[in-house]
Amino acid sequence: MLSAYKSHNNSLYNNLINLSRNIFFYKNTLLSDTFETRINLIFFHLSLIMLGFKDKKIEFPQQIFDNIFQNVEYHFRELGYGDVSVNKQMKNLIRIYYDILLKIKQPESSSFSLNIDLLSKYFELKNKDMHLTNKLADYFNKFYNFCFELNEDIVLKGRINFKY
């Protein structure tokens, strides 16, 4: 059975894209503005949102999760990638996403604390500067706390107005 693209469920995905385009990442932390960087930023934001749901003991809707990855696949196809290439890229991206999701939180921490080693693994930080890494970690720690305080319906509707 083929899955149909559902553009009406894109509010959270569109918000994740907007968050990944925040000038802070490219001006203050000097991340390179590439497709890979933006996808990783989307994955970090989504992982923090899903972790917040887990910490609140609320199940994240499978339909919204599927739609986010369907959108990523759709954009690969828009870029002109063929079926074989898209499938290979999506398999790799899903592996990256789950690696981020499973390792984003420091394991020994009872409250949320970002795993800084993960930032170094997925982002090319200029000169491996710890000051820039700490800025990025501070952003994601504040994003998690911000989302944790929001009502889950607001998050799912993509009304995350996080300013850093």
GROMACS elastic network, one bead per residue, 0.5 to 0.9 nm:
[ bonds ]
;  ai    aj funct       b0    kb
    3    70     6  0.88583   500
    5    67     6  0.79573   500
    5    70     6  0.70705   500
    5    71     6  0.77769   500
    5    74     6  0.79679   500
    6     9     6  0.60838   500
    6    10     6  0.77580   500
    6    67     6  0.73334   500
    6    70     6  0.86815   500
    6    71     6  0.87063   500
    7    10     6  0.57329   500
    7    11     6  0.89953   500
    7    67     6  0.87240   500
    7    71     6  0.84161   500
    8    11     6  0.77284   500
    9    12     6  0.77308   500
    9    13     6  0.82130   500
    9    63     6  0.89061   500
    9    64     6  0.71860   500
    9    67     6  0.70392   500
    9    68     6  0.87923   500
    9   157     6  0.86541   500
   10    13     6  0.50878   500
   10    14     6  0.58312   500
   10    15     6  0.84259   500
   10    64     6  0.83325   500
   10    67     6  0.73716   500
   10    68     6  0.74500   500
   10    71     6  0.80277   500
   10   157     6  0.86941   500
   10   158     6  0.82611   500
   11    14     6  0.51565   500
   11    15     6  0.61876   500
   11    16     6  0.86572   500
   11   156     6  0.78897   500
   11   157     6  0.58139   500
   11   159     6  0.79250   500
   12    15     6  0.50419   500
   12    16     6  0.61718   500
   12    17     6  0.86701   500
   12    64     6  0.80660   500
   12    68     6  0.79859   500
   12   155     6  0.72203   500
   12   156     6  0.59845   500
   12   157     6  0.58139   500
   12   159     6  0.75230   500
   12   160     6  0.83443   500
   13    16     6  0.50026   500
   13    17     6  0.62744   500
   13    18     6  0.86972   500
   13    42     6  0.84867   500
   13    46     6  0.89987   500
   13    64     6  0.86639   500
   13    67     6  0.80803   500
   13    68     6  0.56565   500
   13    71     6  0.76928   500
   13   158     6  0.73297   500
   14    17     6  0.50404   500
   14    18     6  0.62850   500
   14    19     6  0.86788   500
   14   158     6  0.74543   500
   15    19     6  0.61662   500
   15    20     6  0.85978   500
   15   158     6  0.55410   500
   15   159     6  0.73623   500
   15   160     6  0.70222   500
   15   161     6  0.86438   500
   16    19     6  0.50240   500
   16    20     6  0.61997   500
   16    21     6  0.87195   500
   16    41     6  0.83322   500
   16    42     6  0.55804   500
   16    43     6  0.86767   500
   16    45     6  0.68711   500
   16    46     6  0.73664   500
   16   158     6  0.79664   500
   16   160     6  0.87970   500
   17    20     6  0.50595   500
   17    21     6  0.63581   500
   17    22     6  0.89954   500
   17    38     6  0.77106   500
   17    39     6  0.85126   500
   17    41     6  0.85719   500
   17    42     6  0.64873   500
   18    21     6  0.51157   500
   18    22     6  0.66339   500
   19    22     6  0.53843   500
   19    41     6  0.79864   500
   19    42     6  0.75495   500
   19    45     6  0.79552   500
   19   160     6  0.89914   500
   19   162     6  0.80624   500
   20    23     6  0.86183   500
   20    25     6  0.78493   500
   20    37     6  0.84446   500
   20    38     6  0.55125   500
   20    39     6  0.78409   500
   20    40     6  0.85448   500
   20    41     6  0.53627   500
   20    42     6  0.58652   500
   20    45     6  0.82422   500
   21    24     6  0.84214   500
   21    25     6  0.76650   500
   21    26     6  0.84306   500
   21    33     6  0.86719   500
   21    38     6  0.72345   500
   21    41     6  0.87930   500
   22    25     6  0.60532   500
   22    26     6  0.76446   500
   22   164     6  0.89436   500
   23    26     6  0.53713   500
   23    27     6  0.58210   500
   23    28     6  0.77369   500
   24    27     6  0.53140   500
   24    28     6  0.50779   500
   24    29     6  0.67448   500
   24    30     6  0.83956   500
   24   164     6  0.77188   500
   25    28     6  0.58836   500
   25    29     6  0.51879   500
   25    30     6  0.63368   500
   25    31     6  0.57864   500
   25    32     6  0.84699   500
   25    33     6  0.85699   500
   25   136     6  0.76826   500
   26    29     6  0.59325   500
   26    32     6  0.63562   500
   26    33     6  0.64923   500
   27    30     6  0.52639   500
   27    31     6  0.76210   500
   28    31     6  0.82831   500
   28   132     6  0.76171   500
   28   135     6  0.80214   500
   28   136     6  0.88588   500
   29   125     6  0.73559   500
   29   126     6  0.82506   500
   29   131     6  0.86750   500
   29   132     6  0.51014   500
   29   133     6  0.74353   500
   29   135     6  0.68071   500
   29   136     6  0.66381   500
   30    33     6  0.87836   500
   30   124     6  0.88500   500
   30   125     6  0.68086   500
   30   126     6  0.66190   500
   30   132     6  0.77584   500
   31    34     6  0.86475   500
   31    37     6  0.74943   500
   31   123     6  0.70864   500
   31   124     6  0.64597   500
   31   125     6  0.60138   500
   31   126     6  0.74297   500
   32    37     6  0.68907   500
   32   123     6  0.85524   500
   32   124     6  0.72785   500
   32   125     6  0.82675   500
   32   126     6  0.89625   500
   33    36     6  0.84108   500
   33    37     6  0.64558   500
   33    38     6  0.72175   500
   34    37     6  0.52073   500
   34    38     6  0.63305   500
   34    39     6  0.86733   500
   35    38     6  0.52241   500
   35    39     6  0.61851   500
   35    40     6  0.86484   500
   36    39     6  0.51589   500
   36    40     6  0.61829   500
   36    41     6  0.85999   500
   37    40     6  0.51236   500
   37    41     6  0.61365   500
   37    42     6  0.86304   500
   37   122     6  0.79138   500
   37   123     6  0.66963   500
   37   124     6  0.84006   500
   38    42     6  0.61572   500
   38    43     6  0.85664   500
   39    42     6  0.50331   500
   39    43     6  0.61970   500
   39    44     6  0.86925   500
   39    72     6  0.83906   500
   39    93     6  0.85112   500
   40    44     6  0.61336   500
   40    45     6  0.85954   500
   40    93     6  0.88759   500
   40    96     6  0.82647   500
   40    97     6  0.78870   500
   40   100     6  0.88482   500
   40   122     6  0.68730   500
   40   123     6  0.78323   500
   41    44     6  0.50968   500
   41    45     6  0.61976   500
   41    46     6  0.85161   500
   41   123     6  0.88953   500
   42    45     6  0.52179   500
   42    46     6  0.60427   500
   42    47     6  0.84558   500
   43    46     6  0.50712   500
   43    47     6  0.58952   500
   43    48     6  0.85205   500
   43    96     6  0.83832   500
   43    97     6  0.57941   500
   43    98     6  0.89299   500
   43   100     6  0.73181   500
   43   101     6  0.80616   500
   44    47     6  0.50925   500
   44    48     6  0.62408   500
   44    49     6  0.86741   500
   44    97     6  0.79972   500
   44   100     6  0.67761   500
   44   101     6  0.76378   500
   44   104     6  0.78997   500
   44   140     6  0.80586   500
   45    48     6  0.52266   500
   45    49     6  0.62903   500
   45    50     6  0.86954   500
   45   140     6  0.76795   500
   45   143     6  0.78949   500
   45   144     6  0.82680   500
   46    49     6  0.50221   500
   46    50     6  0.61031   500
   46    51     6  0.84501   500
   46    97     6  0.89978   500
   46   101     6  0.84726   500
   47    50     6  0.50743   500
   47    51     6  0.59546   500
   47    52     6  0.84798   500
   47    97     6  0.78032   500
   47    98     6  0.85348   500
   47   100     6  0.69889   500
   47   101     6  0.50396   500
   47   102     6  0.85831   500
   47   104     6  0.75407   500
   48    52     6  0.60848   500
   48    53     6  0.86415   500
   48   101     6  0.77605   500
   48   104     6  0.78069   500
   48   105     6  0.88991   500
   48   140     6  0.79497   500
   48   141     6  0.89152   500
   48   143     6  0.78118   500
   48   144     6  0.56629   500
   48   147     6  0.81320   500
   48   148     6  0.89513   500
   49    52     6  0.50815   500
   49    53     6  0.63975   500
   49    54     6  0.87567   500
   49    60     6  0.89514   500
   49   143     6  0.88173   500
   49   144     6  0.69303   500
   49   147     6  0.65601   500
   49   148     6  0.77217   500
   49   155     6  0.79282   500
   50    53     6  0.50238   500
   50    54     6  0.62328   500
   50    55     6  0.86124   500
   50    59     6  0.85735   500
   50    60     6  0.64940   500
   50   101     6  0.82082   500
   51    55     6  0.60596   500
   51    56     6  0.85454   500
   51   101     6  0.77361   500
   51   104     6  0.88652   500
   51   105     6  0.86688   500
   51   144     6  0.84113   500
   51   148     6  0.89289   500
   52    55     6  0.50428   500
   52    56     6  0.62018   500
   52    57     6  0.84986   500
   52    58     6  0.85987   500
   52   144     6  0.69655   500
   52   145     6  0.84586   500
   52   147     6  0.70216   500
   52   148     6  0.53483   500
   53    56     6  0.51141   500
   53    57     6  0.61036   500
   53    58     6  0.50599   500
   53    59     6  0.64089   500
   53    60     6  0.63173   500
   53   148     6  0.77211   500
   53   152     6  0.74704   500
   54    58     6  0.57651   500
   54    59     6  0.67277   500
   54    60     6  0.78154   500
   55    58     6  0.76437   500
   55   148     6  0.84662   500
   56    59     6  0.88062   500
   56   148     6  0.80056   500
   58   152     6  0.83881   500
   59    62     6  0.85471   500
   60    63     6  0.88531   500
   60    64     6  0.79271   500
   60    65     6  0.76498   500
   60   152     6  0.89753   500
   60   156     6  0.86559   500
   61    64     6  0.55646   500
   61    65     6  0.65399   500
   61    66     6  0.88107   500
   61   156     6  0.85864   500
   62    65     6  0.50362   500
   62    66     6  0.60237   500
   62    67     6  0.84471   500
   63    66     6  0.51385   500
   63    67     6  0.60600   500
   63    68     6  0.87231   500
   64    68     6  0.62683   500
   64    69     6  0.88734   500
   64   156     6  0.78612   500
   65    68     6  0.53112   500
   65    69     6  0.66958   500
   65    70     6  0.87029   500
   66    69     6  0.53634   500
   66    70     6  0.60484   500
   66    71     6  0.86162   500
   67    71     6  0.60694   500
   67    72     6  0.86547   500
   68    71     6  0.51527   500
   68    72     6  0.64742   500
   68    73     6  0.88123   500
   69    73     6  0.62253   500
   69    74     6  0.84985   500
   69    90     6  0.83393   500
   69    94     6  0.83988   500
   70    73     6  0.50373   500
   70    74     6  0.60379   500
   70    75     6  0.86441   500
   71    75     6  0.61961   500
   71    76     6  0.86692   500
   72    75     6  0.51965   500
   72    76     6  0.64103   500
   72    77     6  0.88356   500
   72    90     6  0.82182   500
   73    76     6  0.51152   500
   73    77     6  0.64163   500
   73    78     6  0.87185   500
   73    86     6  0.68361   500
   73    87     6  0.83978   500
   73    89     6  0.86835   500
   73    90     6  0.67721   500
   74    77     6  0.51301   500
   74    78     6  0.62514   500
   74    79     6  0.87819   500
   75    79     6  0.62628   500
   75    80     6  0.88100   500
   76    79     6  0.51255   500
   76    80     6  0.67709   500
   76    81     6  0.58993   500
   76    82     6  0.86127   500
   76    86     6  0.64260   500
   76    89     6  0.85493   500
   76    90     6  0.88904   500
   77    80     6  0.51489   500
   77    81     6  0.51053   500
   77    82     6  0.67630   500
   77    83     6  0.79980   500
   77    86     6  0.69783   500
   78    81     6  0.73840   500
   81    84     6  0.82028   500
   81    85     6  0.59495   500
   81    86     6  0.59235   500
   82    85     6  0.53263   500
   82    86     6  0.59429   500
   82    87     6  0.85284   500
   83    86     6  0.51295   500
   83    87     6  0.60784   500
   83    88     6  0.85588   500
   84    87     6  0.52759   500
   84    88     6  0.62413   500
   84    89     6  0.86426   500
   85    88     6  0.51171   500
   85    89     6  0.60489   500
   85    90     6  0.84794   500
   86    89     6  0.50648   500
   86    90     6  0.59418   500
   86    91     6  0.84781   500
   87    90     6  0.51502   500
   87    91     6  0.61337   500
   87    92     6  0.86689   500
   88    91     6  0.52510   500
   88    92     6  0.64048   500
   88    93     6  0.87433   500
   89    92     6  0.51475   500
   89    93     6  0.61133   500
   89    94     6  0.86171   500
   90    94     6  0.60040   500
   90    95     6  0.84699   500
   91    94     6  0.52931   500
   91    95     6  0.63271   500
   91    96     6  0.87786   500
   92    95     6  0.51266   500
   92    96     6  0.62961   500
   92    97     6  0.86941   500
   93    97     6  0.60406   500
   93    98     6  0.86304   500
   94    98     6  0.62011   500
   94    99     6  0.84828   500
   95    98     6  0.53905   500
   95    99     6  0.61833   500
   95   100     6  0.87415   500
   96    99     6  0.50611   500
   96   100     6  0.62561   500
   96   101     6  0.86176   500
   96   122     6  0.88123   500
   97   100     6  0.51715   500
   97   101     6  0.61015   500
   97   102     6  0.86196   500
   98   102     6  0.59429   500
   98   103     6  0.83715   500
   99   102     6  0.53730   500
   99   103     6  0.61140   500
   99   104     6  0.81997   500
  100   103     6  0.52914   500
  100   104     6  0.54191   500
  100   118     6  0.71414   500
  100   122     6  0.88012   500
  101   104     6  0.56161   500
  101   105     6  0.82491   500
  102   105     6  0.76172   500
  103   106     6  0.71773   500
  103   107     6  0.78816   500
  103   114     6  0.88127   500
  103   115     6  0.68577   500
  103   118     6  0.72053   500
  104   107     6  0.87992   500
  104   113     6  0.83212   500
  104   114     6  0.57671   500
  104   115     6  0.52377   500
  104   116     6  0.82365   500
  104   118     6  0.67401   500
  104   119     6  0.88366   500
  105   108     6  0.86950   500
  105   109     6  0.77068   500
  105   111     6  0.89562   500
  105   112     6  0.62890   500
  105   113     6  0.56437   500
  105   115     6  0.52986   500
  105   116     6  0.89972   500
  106   109     6  0.55532   500
  106   110     6  0.86607   500
  106   111     6  0.89966   500
  106   112     6  0.73866   500
  106   113     6  0.55699   500
  106   114     6  0.58026   500
  106   116     6  0.84135   500
  107   110     6  0.79964   500
  107   113     6  0.86926   500
  107   115     6  0.83790   500
  109   112     6  0.65743   500
  109   113     6  0.64037   500
  110   113     6  0.83789   500
  112   141     6  0.75691   500
  112   144     6  0.79909   500
  112   145     6  0.83748   500
  113   116     6  0.88239   500
  113   137     6  0.88998   500
  113   141     6  0.67551   500
  114   117     6  0.88258   500
  114   118     6  0.84140   500
  114   119     6  0.88887   500
  114   137     6  0.64503   500
  114   138     6  0.85468   500
  114   140     6  0.73075   500
  114   141     6  0.63547   500
  115   118     6  0.56516   500
  115   119     6  0.73390   500
  115   137     6  0.81640   500
  116   119     6  0.52662   500
  116   120     6  0.68622   500
  116   121     6  0.89362   500
  116   133     6  0.73086   500
  116   134     6  0.78174   500
  116   136     6  0.88491   500
  116   137     6  0.64652   500
  117   120     6  0.52684   500
  117   121     6  0.63554   500
  118   122     6  0.63688   500
  118   123     6  0.84404   500
  119   122     6  0.54701   500
  119   123     6  0.57400   500
  119   124     6  0.86182   500
  119   125     6  0.87047   500
  119   133     6  0.70887   500
  119   136     6  0.78796   500
  119   137     6  0.76421   500
  120   123     6  0.54967   500
  120   124     6  0.68564   500
  120   125     6  0.70582   500
  120   128     6  0.76318   500
  120   133     6  0.74335   500
  121   124     6  0.78857   500
  124   127     6  0.86152   500
  124   128     6  0.76729   500
  125   128     6  0.52113   500
  125   129     6  0.66058   500
  125   130     6  0.87729   500
  125   132     6  0.71271   500
  125   133     6  0.71712   500
  126   129     6  0.61606   500
  126   132     6  0.80546   500
  127   130     6  0.88427   500
  128   131     6  0.88832   500
  128   132     6  0.80331   500
  128   133     6  0.77252   500
  129   132     6  0.54493   500
  129   133     6  0.64142   500
  129   134     6  0.87771   500
  130   134     6  0.59480   500
  130   135     6  0.84780   500
  131   134     6  0.51399   500
  131   135     6  0.62973   500
  131   136     6  0.87645   500
  132   135     6  0.50220   500
  132   136     6  0.62907   500
  132   137     6  0.85986   500
  133   136     6  0.51235   500
  133   137     6  0.61211   500
  133   138     6  0.85570   500
  134   138     6  0.59602   500
  134   139     6  0.85040   500
  135   138     6  0.50818   500
  135   139     6  0.62535   500
  135   140     6  0.88208   500
  136   139     6  0.51028   500
  136   140     6  0.64187   500
  136   141     6  0.86817   500
  137   140     6  0.52102   500
  137   141     6  0.60746   500
  137   142     6  0.85703   500
  138   141     6  0.50836   500
  138   142     6  0.61307   500
  138   143     6  0.84626   500
  139   142     6  0.52830   500
  139   143     6  0.60807   500
  139   144     6  0.87035   500
  139   164     6  0.69862   500
  140   144     6  0.60969   500
  140   145     6  0.85884   500
  141   144     6  0.52420   500
  141   145     6  0.63552   500
  141   146     6  0.86294   500
  142   145     6  0.50879   500
  142   146     6  0.59916   500
  142   147     6  0.85662   500
  142   164     6  0.83476   500
  143   146     6  0.50275   500
  143   147     6  0.61165   500
  143   148     6  0.84279   500
  143   162     6  0.69991   500
  143   163     6  0.88210   500
  143   164     6  0.84890   500
  144   147     6  0.52238   500
  144   148     6  0.59493   500
  144   149     6  0.86821   500
  145   148     6  0.50503   500
  145   149     6  0.64068   500
  145   150     6  0.89523   500
  146   149     6  0.54665   500
  146   150     6  0.67370   500
  146   160     6  0.88069   500
  146   162     6  0.72421   500
  147   150     6  0.51231   500
  147   151     6  0.81356   500
  147   152     6  0.84693   500
  147   155     6  0.72744   500
  147   160     6  0.74497   500
  147   162     6  0.83473   500
  148   151     6  0.79213   500
  148   152     6  0.84720   500
  149   152     6  0.89310   500
  150   153     6  0.83406   500
  150   154     6  0.67247   500
  150   155     6  0.68619   500
  150   160     6  0.83218   500
  151   154     6  0.54527   500
  151   155     6  0.66841   500
  151   156     6  0.89711   500
  152   155     6  0.50620   500
  152   156     6  0.61583   500
  152   157     6  0.85891   500
  153   156     6  0.51005   500
  153   157     6  0.61205   500
  153   158     6  0.86541   500
  153   159     6  0.88537   500
  154   157     6  0.52111   500
  154   158     6  0.64332   500
  154   159     6  0.54078   500
  154   160     6  0.70955   500
  155   158     6  0.51532   500
  155   159     6  0.57852   500
  155   160     6  0.59165   500
  156   159     6  0.76179   500
  156   160     6  0.88862   500
  157   160     6  0.83675   500
  158   161     6  0.86372   500
